[in-house]
Every structure is written in C-alpha cells, then in structure tokens.
Amino acid sequence: MSQKHRRPLPGATTNTPGTDGVDRACRLHDRAEAYRSQGKPAQAQVVAQRALHLLETAAGPDHPDVANVLNTLAGVYEDQGKYAEAERLYRRSVEIMEHTVGGDDVAQLRVQSLRHLARISRVQGKYAQAEPLHRQALTLAEQALGPEHLEVASCLNDLAVLDKYTGQFAEAGRLCRRALAITEKALGPDDPAVATLYHNLGGLEHARGRYARGEPFARRSVAIREHALGPEHPAVAAEMVALAALLDGQGKYDEAEGLYRRVLAIFTQTVGPEHYEIAVNLNNLAALCQAKGDAAEAERLYQQALRIKKKVLGPDHPDVAMTLNNLAVLYKAQGEYSKAESLYQQALTIFETALGPTHPKVVTCRANYTQLLPQTRTARSALHP
C-alpha cells in the first residue's frame, strides 16, 4: 500500500512468509476505502479493522503500510465524529513514519500522516497544536515532492482552513488560490479535489461577511460534487450546507431553507442524527428561522445543535461557543436578558481561551455582550428598585 500499493512490500517475494496476509490486507483496505467513498462508515470501519489486524501480523506493527491503514481507519472514525479515536490512530501513524526511510512513496505517506494529525487537531479546536503540524507537512511536501505536487496543494488547503478559523483571512485566501491553481492544472477543473477548494473559498468569503462573492464558489462546488457522486451523497449535502449559508446571508431564505431541510434528511439517513454535520445544519437553520421571525423553532433548533456539539466536540470547543452566542442573540431579541447574559459569558470564556482576545469571533461576541449590559441593568433595577 504505502499510499496505493497493489503489490508485495519492497524486498518481498511470493514465497516470503506473510505475503498472502499482506495481499489480503491490501484487498480489504481497498474495500474499506470504497465503502468510505460511498458514505458507508460502519462497513468501512469493520473492513479497515480487519485489514489492520492482518497487516500488523504479516508485516509487523511498525511497517509504513500499517501507517497507511491507520490513516484510513482514523478517517472512518473522523467521518463518524469519533475524534479522540481518530487522533490516537493518526498520532500512531505519524510516529511510525518518523522512523521510516524511503523514497517518494514514504515521503508522501509521512506528509499525509502529519496532515491528518494536524487536521484532527484543528477540528477539535486545538489550533496551537495544529499549526506547527500543518507547517511541518507543507515544508516536507515542498522539499521532498516539489512545489507543484498535489500533496503540496493539499497542505496549502489545510493551512488555509486553519488560517480562516484563526482569523487570518488574507493569508487563507492566498494559500487557497495557490492550491486551486496546482490542483486544476494537475487534475482538470471538474475533479472533486477542485470542489473542495471552491468550497473553502466560499467558506472564506462567508467568514468575511462577503456572501454574494462566495455564492459562485459554493455553486461550483455543489455542481462538481453532484456530478461525481450523485445528489444524495453526504459530501454533496456538505456542499449544500455551505451554499445555503451564503444564500441565507443574502436574505435568500426560501432557497436556503429548502437546502437546509434537504441536507438534514440526507445526513440523518447516512451518518445518523447526532453527527457534527447535523449540528452545523441545525445551527444554520435556526439562524434562518430567527431571521424569518420564528423564534420558537429557532430556539428548538439551537438547543438541539448545542446538545450535539457538546457531545461530539466537548463543552469548550469554539463551535459550541458560536451556538451559545447565537442562542444568546435570540434570547436578547425576546427580552430574556438574564438567559442571554449567561450564554454570552460562557461563549466569551470559550472563545477567548481557544482563539485569543483579538479574534473576530471574540470581538463580535464581546460587542454583543456589551450591547446587552445596559438592558440587563435596567431589568435588574426594575426587579429591585
């Protein structure tokens, strides 16, 4: 394997003990990847675990092909929102590759293992842990594989996503556009990898509040994914969420709501009712309902999103703080100032700890809280004259 081997390991012969086990492991690994690409994580997990056991027995626990299967199995866990399990396996893969010497295949697998560990750190809100891993992966890819290699584009995209989350929008855009140029040149304009980059460019514009500028990127990513995977695939649903958020920001509520509800149905069927993607969609749909004046439905959806995010990400993740802030905005609009104040305080504590005092999300949340304070003081004075 070592990326995509379909042959015995270097130095092995057909008579070498364990070669049959390696071949079976390769076939199982291929099947696991196929299940994953079809949006079937439960089946992928079972088959990947069997491949891992066979390969550890046949090739030894520290072989680079074991690291490759670990990455696949960790990716399956990540797809299911099992982030702690995924991080443990990615970390083991990185440790194996740190002690492995070889050519381009080995260098590429080392880069991939670093990228995966960096990404799962970022997903869990561990931004300070993620950044040096991302930069290490990018430097290694450029030096070992060349500046136009697709692995370099992947590293650039990863770092751009992290920069978006940490508020470095201009740098994120530069990195993402460089990644897009490399990927389109190598794979053509309609490859799913290109869709990922259009998705992220749209997401960056959303983070900057430039919704109309992001809409064409999002529509392009939906079109590419839908053509490649069909309309009911969870990867297509994820693209629809991004498009709906940009439409929502422009007040195009009817189209946005239709997309959100379609996505909820797809995700509930494919990944289950308590996946992170469900929480993202619920949060966004709640904001739309709030904008349309349906406060009761908005509150229900925010609370549901909050419960899932806390379960999947933990109570101190910045994504949890975002939904706390949004629910506080709703309570403030309803005149429930005490509830709003408590939620703003919780959100600020999480944001400041994870992102630092100058991050745009911190600034927005603090401004919301500051604007609330005169109203909470007035309410308290009315209760205790």
Summary of the structure (lengths in Angstrom):
residues: 385
radius of gyration: 22.7
end to end distance: 74.5
largest distance: 90.6
contacts: 1345
relative contact order: 0.05
helix: 80%
strand: 0%
